[in-house]
Amino acid sequence: MLDIDDVVRLAGVRRTELVTWIEERWVLPVEEGGRWLFAEVDVARVRLIVELNRDLDIGPDAMPVVLALLDRANALHRSLRAICEAVAELPDDQRNAVLTRLLGEESD
């Protein structure tokens, strides 16, 4: 786990910005002993917000919508991966039936 100073340094963000993002709940570090602790996933999210803000000019009004959409897309991706893994573990005849059904419905 990293502290706020580590994240500021690693992500190239100002401390005041990061504190605002935490207050806005765009980043959700663990609070422990009166200080924030960040996992690698938190650092990645901070870097994403930096990129969205600085490179793509996504402002504070649009940021919650963009982050919510990205979170939903990531959740769907994880669900799809779990479904694919489950289908891959099926016996051949059942897996082929599922794949045939999916491919058949794609062409409709």
N, C-alpha and C positions, 0 to 999 in steps of 0.2 A: 504494500500500500504506500502511496505517495502523499506528501502533504501539499498544501496549496502553493508553497514556494517552488516545489519541484514541478508542479503542473504549469505554473506561470513560465518557468524557464523552458520546459520541454515543448510547450505549445506556442510559445511566443505571443502570449496574451498578457494584457495588463491585469494586475491584481484586482483593481476596481471593476474591470469588465467581468472577470470571473466571478467575483462576489455577486454582481448583478445577475449573472446567468444562474447562479445557484439560487438566489432569491426568487427569480422567475421560474425556477424548477426546470430549466432547460438541461441542467446537469444535476445529478442526484448523488453526491458523495455521501459516505457514511460519516455521521457525526459521532465522535468518540472523545471523551475527556475535554470537551469544549473546543475541539478542532476538527476540521474536515479531513477525511482520508479518502483518497481517490484510487480506484482500481484502474487497470490498464484500459478497460472499456470506457471509463470516465474520461481518461486522457484522449482516447480516440474520438469521443463525442465532442470534447472541447476543440480538438483540431478540426472536426467537421464544422462546428459553429464558426470557427475562425475563417475557414474556407468559404462557407456560405455567405458570411458577412463581408469579408474583405474582397474576395475574388468574384463573387456573384452578386454583390451589393444587395443581399437579402437584409432588410431592415428589421427592427425590433417588432414592428406590427405584424409582419409576415412570418417571422421566424417560428412562432409556436405552431402555425399551420404547416409549414414546411417540415419541421421536426416531427410533428404528429404523423404526417404522411409517410415520412421515411421510416418511422417506428412501425407503422402498419405494414409497409412494404417488407421490412425485415422480418416481422412476425409471420407474414404470409410465406416468405422464403423458407423460414425454419419449419413451418407446417408442411410445406410442399416437400422439403427434404425428408421429413419424417414419414410422409406418405410414400415417397419413392423407396425409402429403406424398407418399409413394411411390405410393399409390393414385391420388392426384390427377394424377400425372405419367403414368399409364398411358394408352394409347390408349382412346378412348371405349368401344369394345366390351368391352375387358378391364376397364375401370373399372366399367362397368355390370354385368358378370358378377360382379365382386367384391361390389359393393353389393347386388345381388340376393341373393347367397348370404348375406351378413351379415344383411340384413333378414329373409330367410326363416328363418334360424336363431334370430333374436330372438323370433319368434312361437311357437317350439316350447316 
